[in-house]
Amino acid sequence: MRKTKRIPLVTIGMTLAATLMVCIVANGQDVHHNAMPGVNFSKFHTYKWVSIEGGAHPNQIVDAEIKQAADMQLSAKGLTKTDSDKADLYVGYQTAVEQDKQWNAWGTGRGFGGGMGQATQSTINVGSLVLDMYDPTTKQLVWTGTATKTLDPSSNQEKNQKNLNKAMQKLLKYYPPK
């Protein structure tokens, strides 16, 4: 006769909750980018900030922080910022803040013998930043990138700037496309 051990439902639930928590905490900023095929990016040397009509923008302080973070990275890529309409590239951005669910779990599991635990859900703000680059001569979008988990309006300013700098570095790592 074969003996089987039953796993208590609490243990399965706690294991699942702990795994979910590790997955949420381990995920950093998500970065995606895309470029127009066939564009010669070596022709772009200067850029100008433009507003994207209909796009969501934050307050003036966060606007300055976003532009400062992008300016640092674009400068490192050899691009020079200008206010001239004759810029080689127009750069604009949009932001979005959505609410997401986060699970926090703890437990005193003792293997298959059971244990105690609890999982709680909280709502967190997940901010996304979309950076777009346009060729002003063709009026075409030539490069776009999105960084999520970047902006948190409830967070402190120093932490937001650090997240923005990190996101811009990750995002513009792929500019110009190879």
C-alpha positions as CSV (number, residue, x, y, z in Angstrom):
1,M,0.0,0.0,0.0
2,R,1.3,3.4,-1.0
3,K,1.4,6.2,1.6
4,T,0.7,9.7,0.5
5,K,1.2,12.9,2.4
6,R,-1.4,15.6,2.2
7,I,-0.1,19.2,1.8
8,P,-2.2,21.6,3.8
9,L,-3.9,24.2,1.8
10,V,-2.4,26.9,3.9
11,T,1.1,25.8,3.0
12,I,0.2,25.9,-0.7
13,G,-1.3,29.3,-0.4
14,M,1.7,30.7,1.5
15,T,4.2,29.2,-1.0
16,L,2.2,30.8,-3.8
17,A,2.0,34.2,-2.1
18,A,5.7,34.2,-1.3
19,T,6.6,33.3,-4.9
20,L,4.3,36.1,-6.1
21,M,6.0,38.5,-3.7
22,V,9.5,37.6,-4.9
23,C,8.4,38.1,-8.5
24,I,7.0,41.5,-7.8
25,V,10.0,42.7,-5.8
26,A,12.6,41.3,-8.3
27,N,11.1,43.1,-11.3
28,G,12.7,46.5,-11.9
29,Q,11.9,49.0,-14.5
30,D,10.6,47.6,-17.7
31,V,12.1,49.2,-20.8
32,H,10.9,48.8,-24.4
33,H,12.0,50.6,-27.6
34,N,11.5,50.6,-31.3
35,A,13.0,52.4,-34.3
36,M,11.9,53.2,-37.8
37,P,13.6,50.8,-40.2
38,G,16.1,52.4,-42.7
39,V,16.6,55.7,-40.8
40,N,20.2,56.9,-40.7
41,F,20.6,57.9,-37.1
42,S,24.2,59.2,-37.7
43,K,22.7,62.3,-39.3
44,F,21.2,63.5,-36.0
45,H,23.5,65.8,-34.1
46,T,21.1,68.4,-32.4
47,Y,17.8,68.0,-30.8
48,K,15.0,70.3,-29.6
49,W,12.4,69.6,-26.9
50,V,8.8,69.7,-28.2
51,S,5.4,69.1,-26.6
52,I,3.4,66.1,-27.8
53,E,-0.1,67.4,-28.4
54,G,-2.7,65.6,-26.3
55,G,0.0,63.9,-24.3
56,A,-0.1,63.8,-20.5
57,H,2.6,65.9,-18.8
58,P,3.4,66.2,-15.1
59,N,3.9,69.4,-13.1
60,Q,6.8,71.8,-14.0
61,I,9.1,70.3,-11.4
62,V,8.8,66.8,-12.7
63,D,8.9,68.1,-16.3
64,A,12.3,69.7,-15.5
65,E,13.5,66.5,-13.9
66,I,12.5,64.3,-16.9
67,K,14.2,66.7,-19.3
68,Q,17.3,66.9,-17.2
69,A,17.6,63.1,-17.0
70,A,17.1,62.8,-20.8
71,D,19.5,65.7,-21.5
72,M,22.3,63.9,-19.6
73,Q,21.9,60.7,-21.6
74,L,21.4,62.4,-25.0
75,S,24.5,64.5,-24.4
76,A,26.5,61.3,-23.6
77,K,25.3,60.0,-27.0
78,G,26.8,63.0,-28.7
79,L,23.6,65.0,-29.2
80,T,23.5,68.7,-28.5
81,K,20.3,70.4,-27.2
82,T,19.2,73.5,-29.0
83,D,16.2,75.8,-29.1
84,S,16.4,76.3,-32.8
85,D,13.7,75.0,-35.1
86,K,16.5,73.8,-37.4
87,A,17.3,71.0,-34.9
88,D,18.0,67.6,-36.5
89,L,15.7,65.8,-34.1
90,Y,12.6,66.7,-32.1
91,V,12.3,65.0,-28.8
92,G,9.1,64.8,-26.7
93,Y,7.6,62.7,-23.9
94,Q,4.4,61.7,-22.3
95,T,3.7,60.2,-18.9
96,A,1.0,58.0,-17.4
97,V,0.4,56.9,-13.9
98,E,-1.7,53.8,-13.3
99,Q,-2.6,51.9,-10.2
100,D,-1.4,48.4,-9.8
101,K,-1.8,45.7,-7.0
102,Q,1.1,44.6,-4.9
103,W,1.0,41.5,-2.6
104,N,3.0,41.4,0.6
105,A,3.3,38.0,2.3
106,W,4.9,36.4,5.3
107,G,4.8,33.0,6.9
108,T,6.2,30.7,9.4
109,G,5.8,27.6,7.2
110,R,7.4,24.4,8.5
111,G,7.6,22.5,5.3
112,F,4.7,20.1,4.8
113,G,3.7,20.3,8.5
114,G,1.8,23.6,8.2
115,G,2.4,26.9,9.8
116,M,0.9,30.4,9.9
117,G,1.0,33.2,7.4
118,Q,-0.7,36.2,6.0
119,A,-0.9,37.9,2.6
120,T,-2.0,41.5,2.2
121,Q,-2.7,43.5,-0.9
122,S,-1.9,47.2,-1.4
123,T,-2.3,49.6,-4.3
124,I,0.8,51.2,-5.7
125,N,1.2,53.8,-8.4
126,V,3.1,52.6,-11.5
127,G,4.3,55.5,-13.6
128,S,5.3,55.1,-17.3
129,L,7.4,57.5,-19.4
130,V,7.3,57.4,-23.2
131,L,10.1,59.2,-25.0
132,D,9.6,59.9,-28.7
133,M,12.0,61.2,-31.3
134,Y,10.9,62.8,-34.6
135,D,12.7,63.7,-37.8
136,P,11.5,67.3,-38.4
137,T,12.2,67.1,-42.2
138,T,10.1,64.0,-42.8
139,K,7.7,64.6,-39.8
140,Q,8.0,61.0,-38.9
141,L,8.5,59.2,-35.6
142,V,12.0,57.6,-35.9
143,W,12.5,56.3,-32.4
144,T,10.3,55.6,-29.4
145,G,11.0,54.1,-26.0
146,T,8.9,53.3,-22.9
147,A,10.1,52.9,-19.3
148,T,7.5,51.7,-16.8
149,K,7.8,51.6,-13.0
150,T,9.6,54.9,-13.4
151,L,7.4,57.6,-11.9
152,D,5.8,57.6,-8.5
153,P,3.9,60.8,-7.6
154,S,3.7,59.8,-3.9
155,S,7.4,59.2,-3.6
156,N,10.0,61.7,-2.5
157,Q,11.7,63.9,-5.0
158,E,15.2,62.5,-4.5
159,K,14.0,59.0,-5.1
160,N,12.0,60.0,-8.2
161,Q,15.1,61.7,-9.7
162,K,17.2,58.6,-9.0
163,N,14.5,56.5,-10.7
164,L,14.3,58.8,-13.6
165,N,18.1,58.9,-14.1
166,K,18.2,55.1,-14.0
167,A,15.3,54.7,-16.4
168,M,16.7,57.2,-18.9
169,Q,20.1,55.4,-18.8
170,K,18.4,52.0,-19.4
171,L,16.1,53.5,-22.1
172,L,18.6,55.4,-24.0
173,K,21.1,52.6,-23.9
174,Y,19.4,51.5,-27.1
175,Y,19.8,54.8,-28.9
176,P,20.9,55.0,-31.6
177,P,19.8,51.6,-32.7
178,K,22.4,49.3,-34.1
